[in-house]
Amino acid sequence: MTTDKKAISVLTANTLAFCICFACWMLYGVLITFLVNNGLYHWDKAEMGWLIGTPVLTGAILRLPVGVWTDQYGGRTVFPLVMLVAAAGMFSVSFCDTYYQFLAAGLLFGLAGASFAVGIAYTSIWFPKEKQGTALGIFGAGNAGAAITSIGAPHLLLAVTDNLGNLEGWRMAPRIYAGILLATIVFFLIFTYPKKIEHDRGSTLKQRLAPLKEIRVWRFGLYYFFVFGGFVALAQWLVPYYLNVYSMPLATAGLMAAIFSLPSGVIRAIGGWMSDTWGARIVMYGVLISCLVSAILLSVPRMDIQSPGQGVMSLNDGVVTRVTGSSIVVGVQEYKLKQKEEKDIITIADENKDLLIWPTFAFWQEPKVEAGETVQKKQILARGVTHIFFQANVWIFTILVFVIGIATGIGKAAVYKHIPDYFPKDVGVVGGIVGVIGGLGGFFGPIIFGAALKATGIWTTCWMLLAALIVVCLVWMHRTITKMMNESSPGLQHQFEHELIA
């Protein structure tokens, strides 16, 4: 078989394996919720959060050592071992009965999340530099495994429990996942071929970790903290967001959240092609700017508030002789009032109201004095009331979330396009640490979002935090590129996408 055909075969096997691993990695989000909602276990929200987050944390932290092993022993050796351990952990879930047993099993099968570091290193060595972005983008489309579990796992749980008639049947679900992992190992070994990076520096651990001293590795990590960590965090956060802000049923909220997660994984392949064609930095500019605009627009909370408006002030001393809803008379001076009309009464509870896209304002004035009362000059006769209502239209909201999902999918490919360019012999190590940082974003993101929500009571604080993170990424990237331009020849401005510059 020719090298090109082998490369395509390896890419196909890698992508499928990563998709299955990602689907397994996300299983606790559905399974733990199912177990608690159906009364099989009585864990509080904090305990549920740790159970759901534990596999994410494990998969993130282990990406670095798994990446190192991939550089040293090759992806065809390491990937099956990762899936085998994850399958054992997944199978062990079916025997769990206590909180700590579920926690330990989650730690074990969480290794499935580290498969990303293996696939990145193993995929990149099969393709030339000009095609690596596209290849890594196709591989990264395995993120769609998250959507597969979000949509498919609830139906699987209903099937194995006979539509909730036999709740203990849930134990078959992780066994089925474990079986799929084992079948994937067989498929992987059949359609892949041995190949690994040839190192010039030797093979000591210290030498392999040497690239981590370079600041650009951590800059790439920050980008990935947003584009991947933000993706994983939002994939978990959007369901309760839709439930609480828009009062949707759980099934509908899950479907709306899938609108975000599914395209983000699939579009990654296009992101790789864009990075190869236009350059990773130009793509990252587009990703960060589009996400920043969307996050700022999403930061405006749904609101139904009243605030002080323009009042009516007496021009002279005098006695109030008449007060009506439309005017106040002081002596011979009449002061006209803006009355509250029926159309000015805007409430969220009005289900028949047309969908509103823009904030709606209403204003009226209410008398503060009574007939016969003596008033002084500049005394307030009527107070102004401004009513502000912003529906935060659910469809506009979903479109903006969809934009962020698409952009982060493209951004994930753009970040990893940088790595084989700058670190061709250390893709596993550098890709591993960048993956660790991104995975930590997925673990800590919901925790930070929850803390901000608890502190402010405002659901849109998650978008404010993301907007702040995007600004940091954008400023750091732009300053780096500007510095590079200033230190290099003017002609570099037109070719920096194709240069390997510190």
N, C-alpha and C positions, 0 to 999 in steps of 0.2 A: 504494500500500500504506500502511496506517495505521502510525503510530509504534509502537503496541504490537506489531503483526505484524513490523515491522522489528526491534524489540528482541529478540523471540523468535528470529527468524532469525539475528541477529548472535550471540546467546548460544549457539545450537546450533553455528554454525560455529566460534566461539571455543573451545567445549568440545572439539569433535572435533579441532581443530588442536592444542590444548594436549595432548590425550591422545596424539596421534601424536608430537608433539615430546618428550613425557616418555618414551614408549617408546623413541625413538631415543637420548635422553640416557642411558638406563640400559643400552644395548646392550653396552658394553665389559665390564660385570660378567659377562655370559654368554660373550661372544665370546673374551675374553682367557683365561678359564678353560678354554674348549674347546680353544683353540690349544695351551696348555701341557700340558693333560692328555693330549692326543693326540700329543705329541712334535713338533709342527711348529715350536715355538720353545722355547727353554730359558732362560726368565727366572726369577730367584729371586722369593721372595715380596715382597721390598721393591720390585722393579721392577714386578711385577704390581700391587702396591698403588698405585703412582704412575700406571700406565696406566689403571687402573680409576677412580682419583680425579680424573684430569686433566679429563675432560669436566664432572664435577660442579663442580670449582673454576672453570672457565671460565664455565659457566652461572650460577654464583652471582655472580661479580665483575661480569659484563656486565649484570646486571639493572638496575643504577642507570643507566648511560648509555642503555640501551634504554628504560627508563621515561621518562627525560627526552625522548628523541626521540618517544616516543608522545604525551606531552603537547603537544609542539610540532607534529608532523606528522600525528598521528592513527593509530589502530591499523590501519586498513585499508591504510595505506601501509607501516607498519613490520613488521607481522606477516608478510606474504608475503616481505619482504626477509630477515627472520630465518630463515624456513624455507628460502629459496633458498640462503643461505650454509650452513646446516646440511646441506642435501642435497648440496652440493658437497663438504663435509667428509666426509660419510658415504660418498659415492661414492669419494672418494680412499682410504678405508680398504682398498678391494679391491685397490689397487695397492701396498700397503705390504709391505715385506720386512724392514726393520730396526727396531730398538727406537725410534729417534728419529723414524722415519717414522710409526710408530703413535702416538707421543706428539704429533707435530705435527697429525696427522689428528684426534686426540681433542680437541686444543685448538680446532680449527675447528668440528667438529660439536657441540662442547659448547655452542655458542651456542643450541642448541635449548632448553637449560634456562632461558635468559633469556626465553623466550616467555611465561613466567608474568607478568612485569612488564607485557608488552604487553596480555595478555588481561585482567588486573585493571583497568587504566586504561580500556581500550576497552569493557569490559562495563559498568563502573559508570556511565558517562555516559548509558547508554541506559535506566536505571531510576531511579525516584524513591527518595528516601532510605529509605522504609519497606519497599522491596522489594530494596534492594541486597544485604542479607545473604543472602537466598535466592538471588539471581542469582549472586553471587560464590561461594556454596557449590556451586551447580550447575556453574559453570565449574571450580572447584577439583577436582571429581570426576575431572577429567582426570588426576589423580595415579594413577588406576588403570592408566595406561599402563605404570607400573613392573611391575605384576603381569602385564600382557599380555606384556611381554618376558620376565619370569622364567619364565612357563609356556610361551609360544609359541616363543621364540627357540631353545631346545634342540631342539624338533621341527623347526623350519625348518632348522637346521644339519644335522640327520640327513638331512633330505630332499635338500638341495643337495649333500651328500657321498655320496649313495647308501648310506645307513646305514654311513658311515665307509669305504666302498669306494674313494672318490675324495676324499681329504682336501683337495685343492686346490680342491674345489668350494665351500669355505667362502666364497670371494670373492664368490659370488653373493648371500650374505645381506645384506651392507651395500648392495649395488646394489639389492636389492629394497626395503630400507628407504628408500633415496634416491628410488626411484621412487614409493613411497607418499607421501613428503613432497611431491614435485612434483604428484602428483594432488590432494593436500590443498590446495595453493596454488590450483589451479583451482577446487575446490569452495568455498574461502574467498572468492575474488573474486566468485563467482556469487551467494553468499547473504549478503553483507555490504554495508554502505552507509557512505559517508563521514560522519564526525562527529568533532569533537574539542572539547576544552575551550576556552572563551574566557577568556583571561587578562586580569586587570586590571593586573598589575604590569609589563607589558612582557615581553620575551622574552630578556633576557640570561641567560647561564648562571648568573651569580652570584645573580640574582633567583630563578631556578628552584630553585637549591639552598638558598635561605634557610630553608625548613622544617627542614633537617637540624640547625639550631642548637637546636631544641627538644628537651628531654630526653625528652618522651613518645615521640618517634620511636624513640629508642634503647631505651626500655622495651618498646615494641611489638616491636622487633627481638629483644630478649632472649626474649620469649614465643615468637617464631617460631623462634628458635635451638633451642628445645626441641621445639615441636610439629611443625615441618617438618624441621629439622636432625636431631632425634632420630629422626624417622620414617625419613629417608633412611639415617642411620647404622645403625639397627637392621635395615632391609631388607637391608643388606649383611652385617651382623654375625650375624644369626640362623642363616644356613646353617652357617657353621663352628661356631657354638654348639651346634646340634643334633648336628652330626657328632661333636664332641669330648666333649660332656657326656653325650649319650644314645646315642652309637655308632650313629646311623642311617645308612642308605645315602643317597647323594647325592640321588637322586630323591625320596626321602621327606622329607629335610631341606628341599629346595626347596619341596615342597608345603606343609610345615608353616610355612615362612617366608611363603608366599603367603597363609596364613590371617591373617597380620598385615597384609600390605601391601595386599591387594585391598579389604577392608572399609574400611580407613582412607581410601582415595581415594573410594570410593562414598559413604560416610557424610557426606562434607563438605557435600553438598547439604542434608542434614537439619540439619547444624550451622548453615548459613546461615539456614534457617527458624527454628531455635531462637533465634538471635541477634536476628532481627527481632521475634520474639514475646516473648521474656523479657528481652532486653537482652544485649549482648555480655559485660558484666562478670560477670553472674550465671552465664552459660555458662562463662566462664573459671574462675570459682571451682570449679564442678563438675568441669571438665576437670583442673585442677591437683590438686585434692584426690583424685580417683579415681586419677590417675596416681601420686601420691605414695604412697597406700596400696598400690597394686599393686607399685610399685618396691621398697618396703620389704619386702613379702612375698617378692619375687623375689630379694632380696639375701641371703637365707639360703642358703648353698651346699650342694650335695649333699655329704654327709659320711659317713664310716665310720671313727670314731676311738675310741680308748680313752684314758681319763683317770683319774687317781688318784681313788679313792672312799674311803668310810669304812672305816678299818682296825680291828683288834682290839688293844687295849692290855692288858698285864699289870697286874693290880691289886696284886700283891705280888711280892716276891723269891721265887725257887724254882727247881726243876729240872723241865724238861719231861719228863713220863713217857709221853705218848702223843700222836701226831700222825696224824690221819686227814683225809680230805677234808671231813668234817662237823664236826670239833671238835679242840680242842687242850686237853690236860690239863697243868696246872702244879701240882705237889704234889697237893692234893685238889680244886683249883679247875678246873672244866671250862668252857671257852669255846666256845660254839656258833658255827659258821661258816655263812655262806650259800654254798651250792655253786653252781657253774656248771652249768646244765642245758643239754641239747641245744638247746632252744628259744631260749636266750640267745645262741647263736652266730649272728650276723647278718652275712651277707656280701653284697656287691653282686653277686658272681658267681652267686649262687643264682637261676637263671632261673625256678624254679618258685614263688618266693615271691609271695604275693598283693601287689597294688599297695598301697603304704602312703601315706597322705595326711599323717599327722602324724609328727613325729620319734619314734623308738622307742628306749627306754632299757632296758638290762639291767645288773644289778649282781651281783657275786659277790666272795668273799674267798679269797685264796690264802695258805697257811701260809708264814712266813718263818723258822721255827725248826725244829729237828730234835729227836727224842727224845734225852734225855740232856744236852741243852744247858742251861746255867745262865742264867737271865734275871733281870733286875732290874725293880723296880717301874716302871711306865709305859713299858716297852719294847714295841715293836710286835711282836706275835706273828703277825699276818696282815695283809697289805696288801689294801686294797679296790680293786676294778677296776670302773669304770663304762664301759660300751660304749654309744656314741651312734650311731644310724644314722638318716639322713634321706635318703629316696629321691629327694626333690624330684620327685614324681610328674609325669611328662611331660604328662599331660592337665591337671592343675591348673596346671602351668607355662604350657601353651598357652592356657588360659582367661585367665590373668592377662595374658599378652602380647596376647591378643585384646582385652582391656579397654583396654590402653594404645593399641593400634592404633585402636580406635573413638574413644577420647577425643581422641587427637591429631588425628584426622580432623575431629572437631567443633571442636577448638581452632583449627585452621588457618582455618576459616571465621570463627570468632569474632574472631581477630586482625585479619583483613582487613575485618571489618565496621566496626571503629573508624576505618579510614583515610579513607573518603569522608565520614564524619561530621565528623571533625576537620579534614581537608585536602581539601575538595571540589574545589579547583582545582589540587591538586598530587598527585593519586592516583598518577600515573606515577612521580614522583620519590620520594615517601615509600614507595609500594609497592615501588619498585625497591630502595631501601636496606634495607627490612625483608626483602625477598627475598634480598638479598645476605647479610645476617647469617644468615638461615635456611639458605641454601645452604652457607655456610662451616661451619655446624654439621654438615651432611651430609658435608662433606669431612674436617673435623678429628675428627669423632666416632669413626670406626673407628681412626684413628691414636691417639687418646687411650685408647680401650678397649684397643687392643693394648699400649700402654705400661703401662697398669695391670695387665693380665694378665701381662706379662713380669716386672713388678716383684714381684707377689704370688703368681702361680701360681693365682689364684682367678678363675674365669670370671665369677662374679657381681659382680665389681667394677664392671662396666658399669652394673648396676642401682643400685649405691651412688652412682656418679657422677651418674646421672640423678636420683636422689632428692635429692642435694645441689643440683643445678641447679633442680629444681622448688621446693625450699624458698626459694631466692633469688627466683624469680619470684613466688611466693605472698606472701612478706614484702613485696617491693617494691610489688606491686599493692595489698595490704591497707593498707600505710602511706600510699600515695597517696590511696586512697579515704577513709581515716580523716582525713587532713589536709584533704581537700576538705570532709568533713562538718563538721569543727571550724570551718572558715573561712566556712562558708555557713549559711544558715538551716536550722533543724531540719526543715522540710518537704522539704528537698532529699533527705533520706535515702530518700524514697519515689519520687523522680522522677529520680535522678541518671542512670539509664540513658538518659534522653531529653534530657539537657542536654549542651551542649558546653562543658565547663569545663576550664580549663587545669590 
